[in-house]
Amino acid sequence: MTQRDPYLLTPGPLTTSLSVKQAMLHDWGSWDGDFNSVTAEICERLLDVAGGSASHVCVPMQGSGTFAVEATLGTVIPPTSKTLVLMNGAYGQRISKILDTLGRPYLAIDKGDYHPPRGDEVAAVLKEHPEVEQVVVVHCETSSGILNPIKDIAEVCRQAGKRLIIDSMSAFGALPVNVAELPCAALISSANKCFEGVPGFGFAIIDRTLLSASAGQCHSLSLDLYDQWQYMEKTGQWRYTPPTHVVAAFLQALREHEAEGGVDGRLARYSRNRDRLVAGLREIGFQTLLADEWLSPIITTFLSPDSPAFQFRRFYEAIRARGFLIYPGKLTVADSFRVGCIGQLHDEQIDAAVAAIAEACLELGLPNPLPAPAAAPDNLETV
């Protein structure tokens, strides 16, 4: 009997359907008309999900999600234009590191590990620094699992006349967003997140007028989204060799996303996964980092119990032996671990994951009930 792959309780790569995997069993010519049709359908579908068909364009980019983030920032932000970066975790910090590397000037609101950037804070900084031309925020900061208040931030940007760029890497496809209504100048995501494809490319949904004015701004030849867009407009092809098998798998994933009910259907399943997971682990004695109103349906951070018997590596390996992979924590304020809710996970897998975690606790010799976390940070206040 062949051992099955472990279920990935992570924010991507994630567990995919058999049919998505099977879509990669065929070879494609990257210049062939059939493959160009696949790319065109993907872009059309993504624009439709984002509500940007009339106002935005979709530009795919080879590489991981970070490639797409750097490509977008480097393409649409002029070299001397100042940016406000909203940080509350590792991925907001990565955006600032990208801007540092690009030599683009920026300011930051750094909320630490897990507090959300608030609209009034953003408004105050924009008033104090009128030279800022765009705001960049992470939609779901998976280092803590927090879902940031995008609508409030977008309204502040609209009132101040500033562009909004959203890193929606781990949210787009499961969280509703309409780039035209927010409004949003650019939204960035990737194939291996809530649409449940496999890693290999990301994409940016960019205001057509903004992208049209971006010629010659990019710091990079290969990451220039303006040139990528123009080449696709003229030829239907990617400029450089695309990840053909990954692209084909993503089209299948998009069709399955639609069949599940689109964003609403996927959000319902992921939210049910989160609620079932959180209830199960709280019953064992684990505490969540965030208060319930800030828990995203993407990934949840749990605080490690204060016990010498709890060692994350042993805990991880015990759960892995039972068929599940979790993520280590990314907090600086407390020891923690993270459990994802996305991918091909349903009630059966979530219940089995909770059981595996309970068994791992017994194997490690943790006391029952579990001891409280050491110096746990205060949970977020209710809005």
C-alpha positions in Angstrom: 0.0 0.0 0.0 1.4 3.4 -1.0 1.6 5.9 1.9 -0.4 9.0 1.1 1.1 12.5 1.1 0.7 14.4 4.4 -2.0 17.0 4.6 -0.5 20.5 4.5 -1.9 22.6 7.3 0.0 25.6 6.0 -0.8 28.9 4.1 0.7 27.5 0.9 1.9 25.4 -0.7 -1.2 23.4 0.3 -3.0 20.2 -0.3 -4.5 20.2 -3.8 -7.1 18.0 -5.5 -6.3 15.0 -7.5 -7.7 16.6 -10.6 -5.4 19.7 -10.2 -2.4 17.3 -9.9 -3.6 15.4 -13.0 -3.7 18.6 -15.0 0.1 18.6 -14.8 0.5 15.3 -16.6 0.5 16.9 -20.1 3.3 18.8 -21.8 2.6 22.2 -23.4 4.3 24.4 -26.0 4.8 27.8 -24.4 4.2 29.6 -27.7 1.3 27.3 -28.8 -2.1 28.7 -29.3 -3.7 26.2 -26.9 -1.4 27.3 -24.1 -2.0 31.0 -24.9 -5.7 30.3 -24.6 -5.1 28.9 -21.1 -3.3 32.0 -20.0 -6.0 34.3 -21.4 -8.8 32.4 -19.7 -6.9 32.5 -16.4 -6.5 36.3 -16.6 -10.1 36.8 -17.5 -11.3 34.6 -14.6 -9.1 36.4 -12.1 -10.3 39.8 -13.2 -13.8 38.7 -12.9 -13.2 37.4 -9.3 -11.6 40.7 -8.4 -14.3 42.8 -9.9 -11.8 44.5 -12.2 -12.7 43.5 -15.7 -13.6 47.1 -16.8 -10.8 48.9 -14.9 -7.8 46.6 -14.4 -5.6 44.2 -16.2 -4.1 40.9 -14.9 -0.4 40.3 -15.4 1.0 36.9 -14.4 4.7 36.6 -13.3 6.9 33.6 -13.0 8.2 32.7 -9.6 6.8 32.7 -6.0 4.5 35.3 -4.6 7.4 37.5 -3.5 8.5 37.7 -7.1 5.1 39.1 -8.0 5.2 41.6 -5.1 8.6 42.9 -6.0 7.6 43.1 -9.7 4.5 45.1 -8.8 6.2 47.5 -6.5 9.1 48.0 -8.9 6.9 48.5 -11.9 4.1 50.9 -10.6 6.0 52.9 -8.0 8.3 55.6 -9.6 11.8 55.8 -8.2 11.3 59.0 -6.3 7.7 58.3 -5.1 7.2 57.9 -1.4 5.2 54.9 0.0 3.5 54.2 3.3 4.0 50.6 4.4 1.6 49.1 7.0 3.4 46.4 8.9 2.1 43.9 11.5 4.2 40.9 10.7 6.9 39.3 8.5 5.3 40.0 5.2 4.8 43.7 5.8 8.4 43.8 6.9 9.3 42.0 3.6 7.6 44.7 1.6 9.8 47.3 3.4 12.9 45.2 2.6 11.9 45.1 -1.1 11.5 48.9 -1.1 14.9 49.2 0.6 16.5 47.0 -2.0 14.8 49.0 -4.9 15.9 52.3 -3.4 12.2 53.5 -3.2 11.6 55.9 -0.3 9.0 54.9 2.3 7.6 55.5 5.7 6.2 52.7 7.9 3.5 52.2 10.6 4.9 49.2 12.4 2.2 47.6 14.7 4.5 44.8 15.9 3.5 41.1 15.7 -0.2 41.1 15.6 -2.0 44.4 16.1 -4.0 45.8 13.1 -3.2 49.1 11.4 -6.2 51.3 12.0 -7.7 53.8 9.6 -7.3 56.8 11.9 -3.6 56.0 12.3 -3.2 55.8 8.5 -5.1 59.1 8.1 -2.9 60.8 10.6 0.3 59.8 8.9 -1.0 60.7 5.4 -2.0 64.2 6.8 1.4 64.7 8.3 3.2 63.4 5.1 1.3 64.7 2.1 4.2 63.6 -0.1 3.2 60.0 0.3 1.6 58.7 -3.0 0.7 55.1 -2.2 -0.1 52.9 0.8 0.9 49.2 0.8 -0.8 46.7 3.2 -0.9 42.9 3.6 -4.5 41.6 3.4 -4.0 38.6 5.6 -0.7 38.6 7.6 -0.1 34.9 7.9 2.8 35.3 10.4 0.0 35.8 13.0 -3.1 34.9 11.1 -4.7 38.3 11.4 -7.1 39.7 8.8 -6.3 43.4 8.4 -9.1 46.0 8.0 -8.8 46.5 4.3 -12.0 48.4 3.8 -11.2 51.0 6.4 -7.7 51.5 5.0 -9.1 51.8 1.5 -11.6 54.5 2.5 -8.8 56.5 4.1 -6.7 56.3 1.0 -9.7 57.2 -1.2 -10.4 60.3 0.9 -6.7 61.3 0.9 -6.3 60.7 -2.9 -3.6 58.0 -2.4 -3.2 54.8 -4.3 -3.7 51.5 -2.4 -1.7 48.4 -3.1 -2.8 45.2 -1.4 -0.6 42.1 -0.9 -3.5 39.7 -0.9 -1.3 36.7 -1.3 -3.1 34.5 1.2 -6.6 36.0 1.0 -7.6 36.6 -2.6 -10.0 33.8 -3.7 -11.5 33.3 -0.2 -12.0 36.8 1.0 -14.3 39.1 -1.0 -12.5 42.1 -2.6 -13.6 44.4 -5.4 -10.7 46.4 -6.8 -12.9 48.9 -8.6 -15.1 49.6 -5.6 -12.5 49.8 -2.9 -10.7 51.3 -4.9 -7.4 49.5 -5.2 -4.6 50.4 -7.6 -3.0 46.9 -7.5 -3.7 43.6 -5.9 -1.2 40.8 -5.8 -1.6 37.1 -5.2 -0.3 33.7 -6.2 -1.4 30.4 -7.6 -0.8 28.2 -4.6 -3.0 29.9 -2.1 -6.8 30.2 -1.8 -7.4 29.1 -5.4 -5.7 25.9 -4.5 -3.2 25.6 -7.4 0.5 24.7 -7.1 3.5 27.0 -6.7 5.2 28.5 -9.7 3.7 31.9 -10.5 2.0 34.9 -9.0 -0.1 37.6 -10.6 -0.9 41.3 -10.2 -4.3 42.9 -10.9 -3.4 46.5 -11.7 -5.4 49.6 -12.6 -5.0 49.9 -16.4 -4.3 53.6 -16.4 -1.6 53.2 -13.7 0.1 50.4 -15.5 0.0 52.2 -18.8 1.9 55.1 -17.2 4.6 52.7 -15.8 6.8 52.2 -18.9 10.5 52.3 -18.1 10.1 52.5 -14.3 11.0 49.0 -13.4 14.4 48.2 -11.8 14.5 44.8 -13.5 14.3 43.4 -17.0 12.6 40.1 -16.0 10.3 41.5 -13.4 8.9 44.4 -15.5 5.2 43.9 -15.4 4.6 46.7 -18.0 6.8 44.9 -20.5 5.2 41.5 -19.6 1.7 43.0 -20.1 2.6 44.7 -23.4 4.2 41.5 -24.8 1.1 39.5 -23.8 -1.2 42.1 -25.3 0.7 41.8 -28.6 1.4 38.1 -28.8 -0.7 36.3 -26.2 2.5 34.8 -24.9 4.6 35.2 -21.7 7.9 37.1 -22.4 10.1 34.3 -21.0 9.5 30.6 -20.4 6.3 30.2 -18.3 5.7 27.3 -15.8 3.5 25.6 -18.3 2.4 22.7 -16.1 1.7 25.0 -13.2 -0.4 27.3 -15.4 -2.5 24.4 -16.7 -3.1 23.1 -13.1 -4.2 26.6 -12.1 -6.9 26.8 -14.7 -8.2 23.5 -13.4 -8.1 25.0 -9.9 -10.0 28.0 -11.0 -12.7 25.9 -12.5 -13.0 24.0 -9.2 -13.1 27.3 -7.3 -16.0 28.3 -9.4 -17.8 24.9 -9.0 -17.4 25.3 -5.2 -19.3 28.6 -5.3 -16.5 31.0 -5.9 -15.3 33.2 -3.2 -18.4 32.7 -1.1 -18.2 28.9 -1.2 -14.5 28.8 -0.4 -14.9 31.3 2.4 -17.6 29.2 3.9 -15.5 26.1 3.9 -12.4 27.8 5.2 -14.3 29.5 8.0 -15.9 26.2 9.0 -12.4 24.7 9.0 -11.1 27.5 11.3 -14.0 27.3 13.7 -13.7 23.5 14.0 -9.9 23.7 14.4 -10.0 26.4 17.0 -12.8 24.7 19.0 -10.9 21.4 19.0 -7.5 22.8 20.0 -9.1 25.0 22.7 -10.7 21.9 24.1 -7.3 20.3 24.4 -6.1 23.5 26.2 -4.3 25.6 23.5 -4.9 29.3 23.4 -5.1 31.4 20.2 -2.9 34.5 19.9 -5.8 36.6 18.5 -9.2 37.3 19.8 -12.0 35.7 17.8 -12.9 38.8 15.8 -9.4 39.0 14.3 -9.0 35.3 13.4 -8.7 34.9 9.7 -10.1 31.8 7.9 -6.6 31.2 6.4 -4.2 30.3 9.3 -4.4 30.4 13.1 -1.5 31.1 15.5 -1.6 29.1 18.8 0.6 29.9 21.8 2.9 27.2 23.0 2.2 25.9 26.5 4.7 26.7 29.2 6.1 23.3 29.8 9.6 21.8 29.4 7.9 18.8 27.8 6.8 21.0 24.8 9.5 21.3 22.2 8.2 22.4 18.8 10.5 20.1 16.8 9.3 17.0 18.7 5.7 18.2 18.5 6.0 18.8 14.8 7.5 15.3 14.1 4.8 13.6 16.2 2.1 15.3 14.2 3.9 14.6 11.0 4.1 10.9 11.8 0.3 11.1 11.9 0.0 12.6 8.4 -0.1 16.3 9.0 2.3 19.2 8.5 2.0 22.4 10.5 4.0 25.6 10.5 6.4 27.0 13.2 5.5 30.3 14.7 6.9 33.7 13.4 6.3 35.8 16.5 9.0 37.7 18.3 6.9 38.2 21.5 5.9 34.6 22.3 6.6 31.0 21.4 3.9 29.8 19.0 2.9 27.5 16.1 0.5 27.9 13.2 -2.1 25.7 11.7 -3.6 26.4 8.3 -7.2 26.1 7.3 -6.9 26.3 3.5 -6.4 23.8 0.7 -8.3 20.6 0.2 -9.3 20.2 3.8 -12.7 19.3 5.0 -14.4 18.3 8.3 -12.8 14.8 8.2 -9.3 16.2 7.8 -9.7 18.9 10.4 -11.1 16.4 13.0 -8.2 14.1 12.2 -5.7 16.9 12.6 -7.1 17.8 16.0 -6.9 14.2 17.1 -3.3 14.0 15.8 -2.4 17.1 17.9 -4.0 15.6 21.0 -2.1 12.4 20.5 1.2 14.3 20.0 0.6 16.1 23.3 0.2 12.7 25.0 3.3 11.4 23.3 5.4 14.4 24.5 4.1 13.8 28.1 2.4 17.2 28.4 0.2 17.6 31.4 -3.6 17.6 31.1 -4.9 20.2 31.2 -2.2 22.0 29.3 -0.3 24.8 31.2 -1.0 28.3 30.1 1.5 30.0 27.7 4.5 31.8 29.2 4.0 35.6 29.3 1.3 35.5 26.7 0.7 38.8 25.0 -2.6 40.5 25.6 -5.2 39.5 23.1 -6.5 42.2 20.8 -9.2 44.5 22.0 -12.7 44.1 20.6 -13.5 46.6 17.8 
